[in-house]
Amino acid sequence: MFHIMLFVPVVFTIIYKILPIPAGVLMAFQDFQPGLGFWKSAFIGLDNFRKVFRLEEFSAALRNTLIIAVGKIAGNLFVAVVFALLLNEVPSRWFKRASQTITYLPYFLSWVVVAGILIDVLSPGNAASPAGLLNNFLMRLGIVREPVYFLGSNRTFRATMILSDIWKSFGYNAIIYLAALTGIDPTLYEAAAVDGAGRWKQTLHITLPGIAPFVALMTILSIGSILSAGFDQIINLYNPIVYETGDIIDTLVYRLGIGRQQYSLSAAIGLAKSLVSCVLVLLGYKIADKYAGYRVW
């Protein structure tokens, strides 16, 4: 039964992930012309890679990718751990379950849906429509005098992407740390309470060391995704005004390949990213095996 359940995703992976690999790799070394196809387009070696590394857009996209990805990884880790620790201290089971359900529900919403909500909430407003909920709130409190262009300013776009991703994901990520908390021996807390340790010292000396291996493991395994800053999120929220700080590698590949029909350049960028990501994933698993005892094979 389990193998039958796996049949559809395996076929999907083979058709859309594995079969296109040879053509995509070949295209990265060609001056690909759709009219000529893969076998008749001119082979130009590493010229596409040289062109890519000379592009100002590529260096900006690489910088933005690293900043946004590192911000998301660090922010999701910190907020998820803190939320799990706070939720673990709640004695009411129904409140704990309700909080978990409410916080991890956004994780299952598509970025298309979430982007529509964020655009309305973060809207600066104009003569035809009022400012969004957040700008209204900030102005009523006197924090800002004029509406903030969260999605239309290079000063705020990266932070908006990082914070919105944390809001969407932290509830789901906290499940891992809540599961880790259940594995801590309760007698350790009883012994600490007998010795006069309060909740803060119990958290500091028992809880945090108890989940530290899981925190280290999740951090190490996230290394492989450091070149993926969230295509679905950014493609639905960015615009030409914020290309300087919002354009990442995946959106650059999309714009070069689909927008400008520079298929070979986009394939070269995609191949370079895949090779670096593969090395980072292997490195992450190696570090996880050495320091956290986690092995995949």
Residue frames as qw, qx, qy, qz and C-alpha x, y, z in Angstrom:
[[0.000, 0.884, 0.468, 0.000, 0.00, 0.00, 0.00],
 [0.304, -0.800, 0.098, 0.507, 2.82, 2.41, 0.88],
 [0.400, -0.154, 0.598, 0.677, 4.57, 1.70, -2.42],
 [0.209, 0.628, 0.665, 0.347, 1.34, 2.37, -4.31],
 [0.143, -0.931, -0.245, 0.229, 1.03, 5.72, -2.45],
 [0.380, -0.616, 0.333, 0.604, 4.59, 6.58, -3.53],
 [0.595, 0.306, 0.606, 0.429, 3.97, 5.75, -7.20],
 [0.251, 0.896, 0.322, 0.176, 2.50, 9.11, -8.26],
 [0.204, -0.943, 0.194, 0.177, 5.14, 11.35, -6.57],
 [0.619, -0.320, 0.570, 0.436, 7.94, 9.12, -7.87],
 [0.530, 0.506, 0.551, 0.400, 6.62, 9.35, -11.45],
 [0.053, 0.986, 0.153, 0.034, 6.18, 13.12, -11.01],
 [0.429, -0.768, 0.352, 0.321, 9.79, 13.44, -9.81],
 [0.642, -0.018, 0.608, 0.467, 11.15, 11.38, -12.70],
 [0.421, 0.692, 0.484, 0.332, 9.25, 13.33, -15.35],
 [0.036, 0.967, 0.117, 0.222, 9.75, 16.87, -14.04],
 [0.433, -0.843, 0.311, 0.076, 12.99, 16.61, -12.04],
 [0.670, -0.330, 0.589, 0.308, 15.21, 13.86, -13.48],
 [0.673, 0.456, 0.501, 0.299, 14.44, 13.62, -17.21],
 [0.272, 0.952, 0.070, 0.119, 15.04, 17.36, -17.89],
 [0.552, -0.720, 0.262, 0.328, 18.53, 17.25, -16.29],
 [0.666, -0.006, 0.470, 0.579, 20.55, 16.16, -19.37],
 [0.324, 0.726, 0.397, 0.459, 18.89, 18.76, -21.61],
 [0.243, -0.967, -0.066, -0.025, 19.34, 21.51, -19.03],
 [0.638, -0.541, 0.329, 0.439, 23.02, 20.67, -18.50],
 [0.593, 0.260, 0.490, 0.584, 23.63, 20.57, -22.26],
 [0.145, 0.890, 0.330, 0.280, 21.87, 23.92, -22.75],
 [0.422, -0.867, 0.055, 0.262, 24.25, 25.58, -20.27],
 [0.513, -0.394, 0.499, 0.576, 27.14, 24.90, -22.67],
 [0.409, 0.426, 0.643, 0.487, 25.32, 25.91, -25.86],
 [0.157, 0.176, -0.067, -0.969, 24.15, 29.00, -27.68],
 [0.263, 0.338, 0.900, -0.086, 20.70, 27.47, -27.52],
 [0.303, 0.127, -0.288, -0.900, 18.27, 28.38, -30.28],
 [0.617, 0.158, 0.606, -0.476, 14.73, 26.97, -29.91],
 [0.718, 0.536, -0.130, -0.424, 14.42, 26.62, -33.69],
 [0.444, 0.524, -0.726, -0.027, 17.51, 24.41, -33.85],
 [0.911, -0.316, -0.206, -0.167, 16.84, 22.33, -30.77],
 [0.655, -0.677, 0.329, 0.073, 19.30, 20.74, -28.37],
 [0.842, -0.051, 0.410, 0.347, 21.29, 18.76, -30.91],
 [0.572, 0.578, 0.266, 0.517, 21.85, 21.43, -33.56],
 [0.165, -0.984, 0.010, -0.066, 22.49, 24.50, -31.38],
 [0.522, 0.627, -0.432, 0.384, 26.14, 25.60, -31.35],
 [0.801, -0.451, -0.259, 0.296, 28.35, 24.32, -28.54],
 [0.197, 0.848, -0.166, 0.464, 30.23, 27.26, -26.94],
 [0.592, 0.082, -0.600, 0.531, 31.82, 25.67, -23.88],
 [0.387, -0.484, -0.539, 0.571, 32.12, 27.89, -20.82],
 [0.122, 0.306, 0.189, 0.925, 31.19, 31.16, -22.54],
 [0.428, -0.655, -0.441, -0.439, 27.79, 31.29, -20.84],
 [0.678, -0.554, -0.342, 0.341, 29.40, 31.01, -17.41],
 [0.443, -0.034, -0.006, 0.896, 31.84, 33.81, -18.24],
 [0.114, -0.482, -0.329, -0.804, 28.95, 36.03, -19.33],
 [0.579, -0.648, -0.478, -0.128, 27.00, 35.21, -16.17],
 [0.643, -0.452, -0.261, 0.561, 29.83, 36.13, -13.82],
 [0.278, 0.097, 0.112, 0.949, 30.25, 39.47, -15.63],
 [0.222, -0.649, -0.523, -0.507, 26.59, 40.38, -15.16],
 [0.066, -0.304, 0.413, -0.856, 25.97, 43.08, -12.55],
 [0.727, -0.268, -0.136, -0.618, 22.53, 41.54, -12.05],
 [0.842, -0.051, -0.533, 0.069, 24.11, 38.23, -11.03],
 [0.382, 0.159, -0.563, 0.715, 26.35, 39.70, -8.33],
 [0.354, -0.255, 0.199, -0.878, 23.40, 41.67, -6.92],
 [0.828, -0.168, -0.306, -0.439, 21.16, 38.58, -7.02],
 [0.719, 0.035, -0.618, 0.316, 23.82, 36.46, -5.28],
 [0.111, 0.201, -0.483, 0.845, 24.23, 39.07, -2.55],
 [0.562, -0.218, 0.034, -0.797, 20.47, 39.38, -2.05],
 [0.835, -0.078, -0.508, -0.197, 20.06, 35.59, -1.99],
 [0.555, 0.061, -0.648, 0.518, 22.65, 35.15, 0.75],
 [0.098, -0.190, 0.370, -0.904, 21.31, 38.02, 2.88],
 [0.680, -0.166, -0.097, -0.707, 17.67, 36.95, 2.63],
 [0.824, -0.026, -0.561, -0.071, 18.40, 33.21, 3.03],
 [0.424, 0.093, -0.648, 0.626, 20.66, 33.67, 6.08],
 [0.279, -0.192, 0.261, -0.904, 18.10, 36.05, 7.62],
 [0.784, -0.139, -0.270, -0.541, 15.31, 33.50, 7.12],
 [0.745, 0.017, -0.642, 0.179, 17.35, 30.60, 8.50],
 [0.247, 0.106, -0.577, 0.771, 18.46, 32.51, 11.62],
 [0.398, -0.167, 0.127, -0.893, 15.06, 34.12, 12.19],
 [0.803, -0.128, -0.403, -0.420, 13.08, 30.91, 11.77],
 [0.638, 0.023, -0.683, 0.353, 15.45, 29.05, 14.08],
 [0.087, 0.117, -0.494, 0.857, 15.31, 31.67, 16.85],
 [0.518, -0.133, 0.030, -0.844, 11.56, 32.33, 16.75],
 [0.798, -0.079, -0.521, -0.293, 10.65, 28.63, 16.47],
 [0.534, 0.010, -0.703, 0.469, 12.84, 27.68, 19.45],
 [0.084, -0.089, 0.404, -0.907, 11.53, 30.55, 21.60],
 [0.645, -0.118, -0.179, -0.733, 7.92, 29.75, 20.68],
 [0.761, -0.064, -0.644, -0.050, 8.41, 26.06, 21.48],
 [0.345, 0.033, -0.655, 0.671, 9.96, 26.92, 24.86],
 [0.302, -0.090, 0.225, -0.922, 7.10, 29.30, 25.73],
 [0.738, -0.083, -0.357, -0.566, 4.45, 26.83, 24.60],
 [0.632, 0.017, -0.749, 0.199, 6.11, 24.09, 26.64],
 [0.103, 0.040, -0.592, 0.798, 5.55, 26.17, 29.78],
 [0.520, -0.164, -0.110, -0.831, 1.79, 26.46, 29.21],
 [0.271, -0.070, 0.898, -0.339, -0.07, 24.07, 31.54],
 [0.650, 0.380, 0.342, -0.562, -3.39, 24.17, 29.66],
 [0.479, 0.009, 0.795, 0.371, -3.50, 21.43, 27.01],
 [0.410, 0.721, 0.555, 0.058, -6.39, 22.98, 25.05],
 [0.046, 0.951, -0.092, -0.291, -4.64, 26.36, 24.88],
 [0.372, -0.494, 0.663, 0.422, -1.42, 24.69, 23.75],
 [0.486, 0.275, 0.779, 0.285, -3.20, 22.75, 20.99],
 [0.289, 0.880, 0.370, -0.079, -5.18, 25.79, 19.86],
 [0.114, -0.867, 0.297, 0.383, -2.00, 27.90, 19.71],
 [0.440, -0.236, 0.755, 0.424, -0.18, 25.24, 17.68],
 [0.454, 0.533, 0.694, 0.167, -3.06, 24.95, 15.21],
 [0.170, 0.951, 0.180, -0.183, -3.37, 28.72, 14.73],
 [0.187, -0.803, 0.415, 0.383, 0.37, 29.31, 14.30],
 [0.369, -0.227, 0.790, 0.435, 1.16, 26.48, 11.88],
 [0.540, 0.619, 0.552, -0.148, -1.96, 27.01, 9.73],
 [0.284, 0.868, -0.167, -0.372, -0.28, 29.74, 7.57],
 [0.309, -0.448, 0.769, 0.334, 2.43, 27.25, 6.59],
 [0.456, 0.255, 0.840, 0.146, -0.10, 25.32, 4.50],
 [0.380, 0.832, 0.250, -0.315, -1.30, 28.38, 2.59],
 [0.701, 0.411, 0.253, 0.525, 0.17, 29.01, -0.87],
 [0.339, -0.335, -0.004, 0.879, 2.42, 32.05, -1.24],
 [0.005, 0.376, 0.525, 0.764, -0.02, 33.24, -3.92],
 [0.406, -0.726, -0.530, -0.166, -2.73, 33.50, -1.25],
 [0.554, -0.584, -0.226, 0.549, -0.40, 34.91, 1.42],
 [0.346, 0.018, 0.224, 0.911, 1.04, 37.45, -1.05],
 [0.135, -0.595, -0.499, -0.615, -2.44, 38.78, -1.77],
 [0.526, -0.748, -0.392, 0.104, -3.08, 39.20, 1.96],
 [0.571, -0.389, -0.038, 0.722, 0.30, 40.88, 2.54],
 [0.236, 0.302, 0.344, 0.857, -0.18, 43.31, -0.35],
 [0.299, -0.732, -0.425, -0.440, -3.45, 44.49, 1.20],
 [0.642, -0.671, -0.268, 0.257, -2.13, 44.60, 4.78],
 [0.570, -0.353, 0.097, 0.735, 1.13, 46.40, 3.86],
 [0.345, 0.666, 0.416, 0.514, -0.36, 48.76, 1.27],
 [0.272, -0.160, -0.188, 0.930, 0.72, 52.41, 1.66],
 [0.217, 0.743, 0.564, -0.289, -2.56, 53.53, 0.12],
 [0.250, 0.101, 0.357, 0.895, -3.19, 56.28, -2.41],
 [0.283, 0.061, 0.029, -0.957, -5.82, 58.80, -3.44],
 [0.621, -0.058, -0.524, -0.580, -8.13, 56.03, -4.62],
 [0.811, -0.297, -0.502, -0.040, -7.73, 53.61, -1.68],
 [0.473, -0.826, 0.220, -0.216, -6.88, 53.91, 2.03],
 [0.125, 0.597, -0.775, 0.167, -3.62, 52.70, 3.55],
 [0.692, -0.056, -0.716, -0.072, -3.35, 49.07, 4.60],
 [0.722, -0.620, -0.297, -0.078, -3.94, 47.72, 8.08],
 [0.751, -0.245, -0.181, 0.587, -0.32, 47.92, 9.25],
 [0.287, 0.309, 0.049, 0.905, 0.30, 51.45, 7.99],
 [0.396, -0.672, -0.271, -0.565, -2.94, 52.63, 9.59],
 [0.788, -0.526, -0.282, 0.151, -1.90, 51.03, 12.86],
 [0.647, -0.059, -0.102, 0.753, 1.59, 52.59, 12.80],
 [0.088, 0.447, 0.128, 0.881, 0.27, 56.05, 11.96],
 [0.536, -0.686, -0.311, -0.383, -2.44, 55.96, 14.64],
 [0.784, -0.482, -0.199, 0.337, 0.20, 55.10, 17.24],
 [0.011, -0.982, 0.167, 0.084, 2.39, 57.93, 15.97],
 [0.777, -0.286, 0.409, 0.384, 5.27, 55.59, 15.10],
 [0.401, 0.110, 0.491, 0.765, 5.37, 56.91, 11.53],
 [0.196, 0.512, 0.161, -0.821, 3.97, 60.09, 10.04],
 [0.551, 0.449, -0.359, -0.605, 3.65, 58.87, 6.47],
 [0.971, 0.066, 0.136, -0.185, 2.81, 55.42, 5.05],
 [0.350, -0.548, 0.714, 0.261, 5.76, 53.05, 4.68],
 [0.742, 0.447, -0.337, -0.369, 6.29, 51.39, 1.28],
 [0.703, -0.389, 0.593, -0.053, 7.14, 47.94, 2.66],
 [0.788, 0.212, 0.542, 0.200, 7.05, 46.26, -0.76],
 [0.518, 0.795, 0.181, 0.259, 8.17, 49.24, -2.81],
 [0.097, -0.933, 0.329, -0.106, 11.30, 50.42, -1.03],
 [0.722, 0.363, -0.535, 0.247, 14.80, 48.96, -1.18],
 [0.066, -0.491, 0.598, -0.630, 15.24, 49.87, 2.49],
 [0.604, -0.168, 0.505, -0.593, 12.40, 47.69, 3.75],
 [0.804, 0.225, -0.356, -0.419, 11.92, 44.94, 1.16],
 [0.493, 0.260, -0.809, 0.187, 14.47, 42.42, 2.47],
 [0.134, -0.107, 0.717, -0.675, 13.26, 42.79, 6.06],
 [0.688, 0.109, 0.095, -0.712, 9.66, 42.38, 4.88],
 [0.752, 0.243, -0.570, -0.227, 10.56, 39.13, 3.08],
 [0.317, 0.210, -0.832, 0.403, 12.39, 37.74, 6.10],
 [0.286, -0.033, 0.581, -0.762, 9.72, 38.67, 8.64],
 [0.746, 0.142, -0.073, -0.647, 6.80, 37.47, 6.51],
 [0.679, 0.222, -0.696, -0.067, 8.55, 34.12, 5.94],
 [0.111, 0.143, -0.803, 0.567, 9.16, 33.75, 9.69],
 [0.519, 0.032, 0.322, -0.792, 5.49, 34.53, 10.39],
 [0.790, 0.201, -0.316, -0.486, 4.39, 31.90, 7.87],
 [0.729, 0.246, -0.637, 0.049, 6.80, 29.14, 8.98],
 [0.016, -0.466, 0.691, -0.552, 7.63, 29.43, 12.67],
 [0.746, -0.180, 0.318, -0.556, 4.58, 27.52, 13.91],
 [0.948, 0.232, -0.188, -0.109, 5.35, 24.52, 11.71],
 [0.509, 0.515, -0.576, 0.379, 9.08, 24.62, 12.53],
 [0.343, -0.502, 0.526, -0.596, 8.31, 24.71, 16.25],
 [0.941, -0.096, -0.065, -0.316, 6.77, 21.21, 16.01],
 [0.762, 0.322, -0.486, 0.282, 10.27, 19.72, 15.71],
 [0.142, 0.411, -0.573, 0.694, 11.45, 21.41, 18.90],
 [0.675, -0.305, 0.216, -0.637, 8.25, 20.56, 20.77],
 [0.959, 0.049, -0.263, -0.090, 8.86, 16.92, 19.87],
 [0.546, 0.378, -0.547, 0.510, 12.44, 17.26, 21.11],
 [0.259, -0.465, 0.415, -0.738, 11.17, 18.71, 24.40],
 [0.880, -0.220, -0.007, -0.421, 9.01, 15.65, 25.03],
 [0.873, 0.190, -0.409, 0.186, 12.16, 13.50, 24.91],
 [0.104, 0.550, -0.545, 0.624, 13.75, 15.21, 27.91],
 [0.488, -0.233, -0.808, 0.234, 13.62, 13.07, 31.07],
 [0.351, -0.761, -0.203, -0.507, 11.04, 14.68, 33.44],
 [0.777, -0.508, -0.254, 0.269, 12.95, 13.41, 36.47],
 [0.521, 0.175, -0.071, 0.832, 15.66, 15.97, 35.66],
 [0.167, -0.595, -0.126, -0.776, 13.15, 18.76, 36.28],
 [0.733, -0.602, -0.274, -0.159, 12.00, 17.11, 39.53],
 [0.776, -0.211, -0.202, 0.560, 15.57, 16.83, 40.77],
 [0.290, 0.346, 0.010, 0.892, 16.28, 20.45, 39.81],
 [0.401, -0.666, -0.216, -0.591, 13.12, 21.64, 41.61],
 [0.808, -0.503, -0.269, 0.149, 14.18, 19.76, 44.75],
 [0.650, -0.063, -0.091, 0.752, 17.56, 21.51, 44.55],
 [0.095, -0.720, -0.269, 0.633, 15.78, 24.87, 44.44],
 [0.201, -0.057, 0.510, 0.834, 16.07, 25.65, 40.72],
 [0.415, 0.521, 0.314, -0.677, 13.29, 27.84, 39.34],
 [0.741, 0.550, 0.383, -0.047, 11.73, 27.63, 35.88],
 [0.335, 0.898, -0.271, -0.091, 14.34, 29.93, 34.34],
 [0.216, -0.620, 0.754, 0.036, 17.29, 27.89, 35.67],
 [0.716, 0.105, 0.687, -0.063, 15.57, 24.66, 34.64],
 [0.652, 0.741, 0.138, -0.082, 15.18, 26.05, 31.14],
 [0.148, 0.881, -0.447, -0.045, 18.77, 27.27, 31.07],
 [0.200, -0.540, 0.816, -0.056, 20.43, 24.11, 32.41],
 [0.535, 0.081, 0.836, -0.094, 18.06, 21.31, 31.33],
 [0.613, 0.646, 0.393, -0.230, 15.75, 22.35, 28.50],
 [0.347, 0.856, -0.292, -0.249, 18.21, 24.21, 26.29],
 [0.140, -0.507, 0.838, 0.145, 20.98, 21.57, 26.58],
 [0.595, 0.158, 0.773, -0.153, 18.35, 18.90, 25.94],
 [0.632, 0.691, 0.338, -0.093, 17.26, 20.38, 22.58],
 [0.092, -0.791, 0.408, 0.446, 20.70, 21.73, 21.62],
 [0.409, -0.130, 0.812, 0.396, 21.51, 18.70, 19.38],
 [0.399, 0.625, 0.666, 0.083, 18.26, 19.22, 17.45],
 [0.104, 0.943, 0.033, -0.315, 18.91, 22.95, 17.08],
 [0.246, -0.596, 0.611, 0.459, 22.43, 22.23, 15.81],
 [0.461, 0.158, 0.829, 0.275, 21.12, 19.55, 13.44],
 [0.354, 0.796, 0.489, -0.044, 18.44, 21.79, 11.92],
 [0.014, -0.901, 0.199, 0.386, 20.95, 24.61, 11.51],
 [0.345, -0.390, 0.738, 0.430, 23.48, 22.35, 9.80],
 [0.445, 0.354, 0.796, 0.207, 20.91, 20.81, 7.46],
 [0.267, 0.885, 0.303, -0.231, 19.70, 24.27, 6.43],
 [0.280, -0.580, 0.441, 0.626, 23.14, 25.01, 4.92],
 [0.386, 0.150, 0.782, 0.466, 22.10, 23.26, 1.72],
 [0.182, 0.770, 0.590, 0.159, 19.23, 25.72, 1.16],
 [0.292, -0.633, -0.078, 0.713, 21.31, 28.86, 1.63],
 [0.093, -0.138, 0.494, 0.853, 21.15, 29.62, -2.11],
 [0.160, -0.497, -0.743, -0.419, 17.36, 29.28, -2.13],
 [0.015, -0.035, -0.378, 0.925, 15.82, 32.40, -0.64],
 [0.309, 0.468, 0.704, -0.436, 12.21, 31.55, -1.50],
 [0.082, 0.073, 0.595, 0.796, 11.25, 31.89, -5.17],
 [0.130, -0.596, -0.762, -0.219, 7.49, 31.50, -4.60],
 [0.262, -0.745, -0.386, 0.477, 7.44, 34.27, -2.03],
 [0.220, -0.501, 0.180, 0.818, 9.56, 36.82, -3.86],
 [0.110, 0.160, 0.690, 0.697, 8.14, 36.30, -7.36],
 [0.148, -0.682, -0.693, -0.179, 4.69, 37.11, -5.95],
 [0.331, -0.831, -0.303, 0.329, 5.77, 40.14, -3.91],
 [0.397, -0.443, 0.203, 0.778, 8.61, 41.94, -5.67],
 [0.468, 0.838, 0.277, -0.026, 8.56, 44.45, -8.53],
 [0.664, 0.515, -0.024, 0.542, 11.13, 46.28, -10.71],
 [0.150, -0.895, 0.147, -0.393, 11.50, 49.05, -8.12],
 [0.623, -0.642, 0.424, -0.140, 13.10, 46.63, -5.62],
 [0.913, 0.337, -0.201, 0.113, 15.22, 44.55, -8.01],
 [0.230, 0.717, -0.508, 0.418, 18.31, 46.07, -6.37],
 [0.239, -0.394, 0.734, -0.500, 17.61, 44.41, -3.02],
 [0.756, 0.033, 0.425, -0.496, 14.92, 41.85, -3.87],
 [0.777, 0.454, -0.360, -0.245, 16.16, 40.04, -6.96],
 [0.649, -0.443, 0.618, -0.017, 17.51, 36.60, -6.02],
 [0.136, -0.315, 0.839, 0.422, 19.17, 33.88, -8.12],
 [0.316, 0.347, 0.883, 0.027, 15.92, 32.01, -8.82],
 [0.310, 0.815, 0.348, -0.345, 14.02, 35.14, -9.91],
 [0.034, 0.696, -0.467, -0.544, 16.97, 36.20, -12.07],
 [0.234, -0.055, 0.919, 0.311, 16.90, 32.80, -13.80],
 [0.326, 0.607, 0.708, -0.153, 13.16, 33.21, -14.34],
 [0.211, 0.858, 0.054, -0.465, 13.54, 36.71, -15.81],
 [0.052, -0.550, 0.664, 0.504, 16.44, 35.74, -18.08],
 [0.214, 0.035, 0.948, 0.232, 14.86, 32.51, -19.30],
 [0.207, 0.621, 0.755, -0.040, 11.15, 33.31, -19.51],
 [0.075, 0.872, 0.201, -0.440, 11.27, 37.10, -19.80],
 [0.094, 0.786, -0.399, -0.463, 14.24, 37.64, -22.12],
 [0.939, 0.329, 0.003, -0.097, 14.47, 34.21, -23.77],
 [0.213, 0.709, -0.659, 0.135, 18.16, 33.91, -22.79],
 [0.949, -0.201, -0.113, -0.214, 17.79, 30.21, -22.17],
 [0.793, 0.242, -0.398, 0.392, 21.48, 29.31, -22.14],
 [0.084, 0.501, -0.426, 0.749, 22.40, 31.98, -19.57],
 [0.671, -0.405, 0.178, -0.595, 19.56, 30.96, -17.26],
 [0.973, -0.024, -0.227, -0.021, 20.56, 27.29, -17.62],
 [0.563, 0.392, -0.465, 0.560, 24.18, 28.17, -16.76],
 [0.238, -0.490, 0.390, -0.742, 23.09, 30.02, -13.61],
 [0.865, -0.252, 0.019, -0.433, 20.81, 27.16, -12.62],
 [0.903, 0.149, -0.357, 0.187, 23.58, 24.59, -13.13],
 [0.309, 0.453, -0.490, 0.678, 26.09, 26.61, -11.11],
 [0.496, -0.434, 0.286, -0.695, 23.57, 27.02, -8.29],
 [0.952, -0.117, -0.141, -0.247, 22.75, 23.30, -8.32],
 [0.753, 0.267, -0.464, 0.384, 26.43, 22.31, -8.10],
 [0.049, 0.439, -0.479, 0.759, 27.10, 24.68, -5.20],
 [0.694, -0.331, 0.139, -0.624, 23.90, 23.57, -3.41],
 [0.943, 0.023, -0.329, -0.039, 24.88, 19.92, -3.87],
 [0.522, 0.320, -0.534, 0.582, 28.29, 20.57, -2.28],
 [0.240, -0.409, 0.363, -0.802, 26.65, 22.48, 0.59],
 [0.861, -0.228, -0.079, -0.448, 24.13, 19.67, 1.20],
 [0.872, 0.101, -0.426, 0.219, 26.90, 17.05, 1.32],
 [0.270, 0.382, -0.483, 0.741, 28.94, 19.31, 3.62],
 [0.512, -0.404, 0.178, -0.737, 25.92, 19.83, 5.85],
 [0.944, -0.157, -0.195, -0.215, 25.30, 16.08, 6.17],
 [0.703, 0.247, -0.485, 0.457, 28.99, 15.49, 6.87],
 [0.012, -0.400, 0.431, -0.809, 28.96, 18.07, 9.68],
 [0.728, -0.317, 0.020, -0.608, 25.65, 16.68, 10.99],
 [0.926, -0.011, -0.375, 0.037, 27.16, 13.19, 11.13],
 [0.532, 0.295, -0.492, 0.622, 30.28, 14.43, 12.93],
 [0.012, -0.237, 0.426, -0.873, 28.70, 16.72, 15.51],
 [0.602, -0.104, 0.199, -0.766, 25.07, 15.58, 15.85],
 [0.343, -0.093, 0.932, -0.070, 25.25, 11.88, 15.01],
 [0.656, 0.506, 0.294, -0.477, 22.73, 12.25, 12.16],
 [0.192, -0.272, 0.790, 0.514, 23.25, 10.06, 9.11],
 [0.682, 0.372, -0.033, -0.629, 21.16, 9.66, 5.96],
 [0.902, 0.303, -0.292, -0.093, 23.18, 6.78, 4.49]]
